Amino acid sequence: MVCAMTRPPLIADLRSDTVTKPTPAMREAMATAEVGDDVYGEDPNVNALQNELAHLTGFEAGLFMPSGSMTNQVAIAVHTRRGEEVICAEGSHIYEWELGMMAAFSGVVPRFVPAPLGVPSPEDVRLAVRRSVHQSPTGLISLENTHNKAGGTVIPLAVLRQMRAVADAEGLPLHLDGARVFNAAVKLGVDVREITRCFDTVSVCLSKGLGAPVGSVLLGSAQAIRQAHRYRKMLGGGMRQAGILAAAARVALREGPARLADDHLRTRRLARALVEAGYDVDLAAVQTNIIYARLPEAERRAAAWAEQGVLASALGHDSVRFVLHHQVDDDALDQAIRVLTA
């Protein structure tokens, strides 16, 4: 007789802030959601979500989609023509984790600029603009705030405003991959509009720190969002009665931002504990809810932690990522620290 293997009780899932489960309030909203066909623009919860987030961020319109990768790629398609370049920071999500879609779907290629701690220099961006007939012309500047691969780091408002000035001077659109833009706003201590007003389009993920089960919204002018509808449909993003998902996302939008400061505090506490235990962590990069740690045999170590109920993302042989979210409370964090520092 073969005995089934049992998994240890879960202490904390620190792989990502996408792993959260819907709260009771979200499940209630989903169960009672009034729905319609969103492809026809008839789903009341989707329409309300799009309008609420557009109002919060200062845009004319929004478009609900299944993922942040889709909202980013639709934005690139809206702003560019085939054969152009997209200026982006080194390590940007639109390149590193979106599977070459800017080339496959929009026919454009990235031009990278250095980004220490995820913050590119406006002057480097200006110098990266191409207009020669012998080179691919620049079609778009794209930033990421917070910058995932840099460690959840935040671009200062002064830099964002300088980037806006560069884009205006060069006659280029400026897009923000704002998957965690509410984390950035909390870190900067400003209303999210202070960030989003610098951009022509913004992608906001609702299923990361805000805690919704599914979905992102692309925000922009009414004209840009009309174009985005077509590209969303091309990518298979028409979800029909999506109000079930939008209802949960509306709860996340109301309740999620207020919890982010606690996530950030717990992240700093975990980072300090890891450093004290000998982990190689750049504390200057620990600004919001993400920690990257360098350590040997990362995959083996992560597997051993999983056997004790703590999940983390091993990124290759010598790097691990930890991400805090609202479903890791102080007690769970205390237990996780004991496992990780034993």
C-alpha positions as CSV (number, residue, x, y, z in Angstrom):
1,M,0.0,0.0,0.0
2,V,1.4,3.4,-1.0
3,C,1.0,6.2,1.4
4,A,0.3,9.6,0.0
5,M,2.9,12.2,0.8
6,T,1.6,14.9,3.1
7,R,2.6,18.6,2.8
8,P,3.7,20.4,5.9
9,P,1.3,23.1,7.3
10,L,1.9,26.3,5.5
11,I,3.5,29.0,7.6
12,A,4.0,31.7,5.0
13,D,3.9,31.9,1.2
14,L,6.6,34.5,0.4
15,R,6.9,33.6,-3.3
16,S,4.9,36.6,-4.5
17,D,2.1,39.0,-3.6
18,T,0.1,37.3,-6.3
19,V,-0.6,34.2,-4.1
20,T,-3.2,35.8,-1.8
21,K,-6.6,34.2,-1.6
22,P,-9.8,36.3,-1.9
23,T,-11.0,37.7,1.4
24,P,-14.5,37.0,2.7
25,A,-15.6,40.4,1.5
26,M,-14.3,39.7,-2.0
27,R,-16.0,36.3,-2.1
28,E,-19.3,37.9,-1.0
29,A,-18.9,40.6,-3.7
30,M,-18.2,37.9,-6.3
31,A,-21.2,35.8,-5.3
32,T,-23.6,38.7,-5.5
33,A,-22.1,40.5,-8.5
34,E,-24.4,41.8,-11.2
35,V,-22.8,40.9,-14.6
36,G,-23.1,41.6,-18.3
37,D,-21.1,41.0,-21.4
38,D,-18.0,43.1,-21.0
39,V,-17.0,42.8,-24.7
40,Y,-20.1,44.7,-25.4
41,G,-19.3,47.1,-22.6
42,E,-22.3,45.9,-20.6
43,D,-20.8,44.6,-17.4
44,P,-21.7,47.0,-14.6
45,N,-19.0,45.9,-12.2
46,V,-16.3,46.1,-14.9
47,N,-17.5,49.5,-15.9
48,A,-17.5,50.7,-12.3
49,L,-14.0,49.3,-11.7
50,Q,-12.6,51.0,-14.7
51,N,-14.2,54.3,-13.8
52,E,-13.2,54.2,-10.2
53,L,-9.6,53.5,-11.0
54,A,-9.5,56.1,-13.7
55,H,-10.8,58.7,-11.3
56,L,-8.3,57.7,-8.6
57,T,-5.4,58.0,-11.0
58,G,-6.6,61.1,-13.0
59,F,-7.2,59.5,-16.3
60,E,-10.2,59.7,-18.7
61,A,-10.7,55.9,-19.0
62,G,-9.6,52.4,-18.1
63,L,-9.7,48.9,-19.5
64,F,-9.9,45.8,-17.4
65,M,-7.7,42.9,-18.6
66,P,-6.6,39.5,-17.2
67,S,-3.0,40.4,-16.4
68,G,-0.4,43.1,-16.1
69,S,1.6,41.6,-19.0
70,M,-1.5,42.1,-21.2
71,T,-2.0,45.7,-20.1
72,N,1.7,46.5,-20.7
73,Q,1.7,44.8,-24.1
74,V,-1.5,46.5,-25.2
75,A,0.0,49.9,-24.2
76,I,3.1,49.2,-26.3
77,A,0.9,48.3,-29.3
78,V,-1.2,51.5,-28.8
79,H,1.9,53.8,-28.7
80,T,4.3,52.3,-31.3
81,R,4.7,51.2,-34.9
82,R,6.5,48.1,-36.1
83,G,10.3,48.5,-36.3
84,E,10.5,51.1,-33.5
85,E,12.3,50.9,-30.2
86,V,11.0,51.1,-26.7
87,I,13.4,52.8,-24.2
88,C,13.2,50.9,-20.9
89,A,15.3,50.4,-17.7
90,E,17.5,47.4,-17.4
91,G,15.6,44.5,-15.8
92,S,12.2,45.9,-16.8
93,H,9.3,43.5,-16.5
94,I,8.1,44.2,-20.0
95,Y,11.3,42.6,-21.3
96,E,12.4,40.1,-18.6
97,W,9.1,38.4,-17.9
98,E,6.8,39.1,-20.8
99,L,8.3,36.5,-23.2
100,G,9.4,38.8,-26.0
101,M,5.9,39.9,-26.7
102,M,6.9,43.5,-27.7
103,A,8.7,41.9,-30.6
104,A,6.2,39.1,-31.3
105,F,3.1,41.2,-31.1
106,S,4.0,44.8,-31.8
107,G,7.2,44.3,-33.8
108,V,9.3,46.5,-31.6
109,V,12.5,46.0,-29.7
110,P,13.9,47.3,-26.4
111,R,16.7,49.8,-25.9
112,F,18.0,49.5,-22.3
113,V,19.3,52.3,-20.1
114,P,21.2,51.7,-16.9
115,A,19.0,51.8,-13.8
116,P,20.8,51.7,-10.5
117,L,18.3,50.6,-7.8
118,G,15.7,50.6,-10.6
119,V,16.0,54.4,-11.3
120,P,17.2,55.4,-14.8
121,S,18.7,58.8,-15.4
122,P,16.5,61.2,-17.4
123,E,19.7,62.3,-19.3
124,D,20.5,58.6,-20.2
125,V,16.9,58.3,-21.5
126,R,17.3,61.5,-23.5
127,L,20.5,60.2,-25.0
128,A,18.9,56.9,-25.9
129,V,16.4,58.5,-28.2
130,R,17.1,57.5,-31.8
131,R,16.0,59.5,-34.9
132,S,18.6,58.6,-37.5
133,V,17.4,57.0,-40.7
134,H,20.0,54.4,-40.2
135,Q,18.6,53.2,-36.8
136,S,15.3,52.0,-35.4
137,P,13.4,55.1,-34.3
138,T,12.3,55.5,-30.7
139,G,8.5,55.0,-30.3
140,L,8.0,54.9,-26.6
141,I,9.6,55.4,-23.2
142,S,8.5,52.9,-20.5
143,L,9.3,53.0,-16.8
144,E,8.5,50.6,-14.0
145,N,7.5,51.8,-10.5
146,T,8.1,49.9,-8.3
147,H,10.9,48.1,-10.1
148,N,10.5,44.4,-9.4
149,K,13.9,43.1,-10.4
150,A,15.7,45.9,-8.6
151,G,14.0,44.8,-5.4
152,G,10.7,46.7,-5.3
153,T,12.5,50.1,-5.5
154,V,10.7,53.4,-6.1
155,I,11.4,56.1,-8.6
156,P,11.5,59.5,-6.9
157,L,8.9,62.1,-8.0
158,A,11.6,64.5,-9.1
159,V,12.9,61.9,-11.5
160,L,9.4,61.1,-12.8
161,R,8.8,64.8,-13.6
162,Q,12.1,65.1,-15.4
163,M,11.2,62.0,-17.4
164,R,7.9,63.7,-18.4
165,A,9.9,66.7,-19.5
166,V,12.2,64.5,-21.6
167,A,9.2,62.8,-23.2
168,D,7.6,66.1,-24.0
169,A,10.7,67.6,-25.5
170,E,11.2,64.5,-27.7
171,G,7.6,64.2,-28.6
172,L,7.3,60.7,-27.2
173,P,4.7,58.9,-25.2
174,L,5.5,57.8,-21.7
175,H,4.1,54.5,-20.3
176,L,4.3,53.3,-16.7
177,D,4.3,49.6,-15.7
178,G,2.7,50.5,-12.4
179,A,1.9,46.9,-11.3
180,R,2.8,48.0,-7.8
181,V,2.2,51.8,-8.2
182,F,0.2,51.9,-5.0
183,N,3.2,50.5,-3.1
184,A,5.3,53.3,-4.7
185,A,2.8,56.0,-3.6
186,V,2.8,54.6,0.0
187,K,6.6,54.7,0.1
188,L,6.7,58.2,-1.2
189,G,3.8,59.3,1.1
190,V,1.8,60.8,-1.8
191,D,-1.5,60.4,-3.5
192,V,-1.1,57.9,-6.4
193,R,-2.1,60.7,-8.8
194,E,1.2,62.5,-8.1
195,I,2.9,59.5,-9.8
196,T,0.4,58.7,-12.5
197,R,0.0,62.3,-13.8
198,C,3.5,62.1,-15.3
199,F,2.4,59.4,-17.8
200,D,0.3,58.9,-20.9
201,T,-0.7,55.4,-20.0
202,V,-0.4,53.4,-16.8
203,S,-0.8,49.7,-16.1
204,V,-2.1,48.9,-12.6
205,C,-2.2,45.3,-11.3
206,L,-5.0,44.6,-8.8
207,S,-3.9,41.0,-8.0
208,K,-0.5,41.9,-6.4
209,G,-0.3,44.0,-3.2
210,L,-3.9,45.1,-3.4
211,G,-4.9,41.4,-3.1
212,A,-7.6,40.9,-5.8
213,P,-7.7,37.3,-7.3
214,V,-7.3,38.4,-11.0
215,G,-6.9,41.4,-13.1
216,S,-5.1,44.6,-14.2
217,V,-6.3,47.9,-15.7
218,L,-4.8,49.9,-18.4
219,L,-5.4,53.7,-17.9
220,G,-5.1,56.5,-20.4
221,S,-7.0,58.9,-22.6
222,A,-10.4,58.0,-24.0
223,Q,-8.7,57.7,-27.4
224,A,-5.9,55.5,-26.2
225,I,-8.4,53.2,-24.4
226,R,-10.6,52.9,-27.6
227,Q,-7.5,51.7,-29.4
228,A,-6.6,49.4,-26.5
229,H,-10.0,47.6,-26.9
230,R,-8.9,46.3,-30.3
231,Y,-5.6,45.0,-29.1
232,R,-7.2,43.4,-26.0
233,K,-9.5,41.5,-28.3
234,M,-6.6,40.4,-30.5
235,L,-4.9,39.0,-27.5
236,G,-8.0,37.1,-26.3
237,G,-8.6,39.4,-23.4
238,G,-12.4,39.7,-23.8
239,M,-13.7,38.0,-20.7
240,R,-17.5,38.4,-21.2
241,Q,-19.1,38.2,-17.7
242,A,-16.0,39.5,-16.0
243,G,-18.0,41.4,-13.4
244,I,-17.4,38.4,-11.0
245,L,-13.7,39.3,-11.1
246,A,-14.2,43.0,-11.2
247,A,-16.4,42.9,-8.1
248,A,-13.5,41.4,-6.1
249,A,-11.1,43.9,-7.6
250,R,-13.3,46.8,-6.5
251,V,-13.1,45.5,-2.9
252,A,-9.3,45.2,-3.3
253,L,-9.1,48.8,-4.6
254,R,-11.1,50.1,-1.6
255,E,-9.3,48.1,1.1
256,G,-5.9,47.2,-0.3
257,P,-3.9,50.5,-0.3
258,A,-4.4,51.0,3.4
259,R,-2.6,47.7,4.2
260,L,0.5,48.3,2.1
261,A,2.4,50.2,4.8
262,D,2.2,47.2,7.1
263,D,3.6,45.0,4.3
264,H,6.5,47.4,3.9
265,L,7.2,47.4,7.7
266,R,7.2,43.6,7.8
267,T,9.5,43.5,4.7
268,R,12.1,45.7,6.5
269,R,11.9,43.5,9.6
270,L,12.4,40.3,7.5
271,A,15.3,42.0,5.6
272,R,17.1,43.0,8.8
273,A,16.6,39.5,10.2
274,L,18.1,38.0,7.1
275,V,21.1,40.3,7.2
276,E,21.7,39.5,10.8
277,A,21.7,35.8,9.9
278,G,24.4,36.4,7.2
279,Y,22.3,36.7,4.1
280,D,23.6,39.0,1.4
281,V,20.8,41.6,1.1
282,D,21.1,45.2,-0.1
283,L,19.1,47.0,2.5
284,A,19.1,50.1,0.3
285,A,17.0,48.2,-2.2
286,V,14.4,47.1,0.4
287,Q,12.0,50.0,0.0
288,T,8.6,48.3,-0.4
289,N,7.5,44.7,-0.1
290,I,10.2,42.8,-2.0
291,I,13.6,41.4,-0.9
292,Y,16.3,39.8,-3.1
293,A,18.9,37.8,-1.3
294,R,22.0,36.2,-2.7
295,L,23.0,32.9,-1.2
296,P,24.7,29.7,-2.4
297,E,22.5,26.7,-3.3
298,A,19.4,28.8,-3.4
299,E,17.3,26.1,-5.0
300,R,18.2,23.5,-2.4
301,R,17.7,26.0,0.4
302,A,14.3,27.0,-0.9
303,A,13.2,23.3,-1.1
304,A,14.3,22.8,2.5
305,W,12.3,25.8,3.7
306,A,9.3,24.5,1.8
307,E,9.5,21.2,3.8
308,Q,9.1,23.4,6.9
309,G,6.2,25.4,5.6
310,V,7.9,28.5,4.2
311,L,7.7,29.2,0.5
312,A,10.1,31.5,-1.4
313,S,11.2,31.9,-5.0
314,A,14.6,30.5,-5.9
315,L,15.8,32.5,-9.0
316,G,18.6,30.3,-10.3
317,H,21.4,28.9,-8.2
318,D,22.3,31.9,-6.0
319,S,19.3,34.2,-5.6
320,V,16.0,34.1,-3.7
321,R,13.1,36.5,-3.7
322,F,10.8,37.1,-0.8
323,V,7.6,39.1,-1.2
324,L,5.4,40.2,1.7
325,H,1.6,40.7,1.4
326,H,-1.4,41.2,3.6
327,Q,-1.9,37.5,4.3
328,V,1.4,37.2,6.1
329,D,0.7,38.7,9.5
330,D,3.2,39.3,12.4
331,D,2.8,35.8,13.8
332,A,3.4,34.1,10.5
333,L,6.4,36.3,9.9
334,D,7.9,35.5,13.2
335,Q,7.6,31.8,12.4
336,A,9.0,32.3,8.9
337,I,12.0,34.1,10.3
338,R,12.7,31.3,12.7
339,V,12.8,28.8,9.7
340,L,14.8,31.1,7.4
341,T,17.5,31.9,10.0
342,A,17.8,28.5,11.7
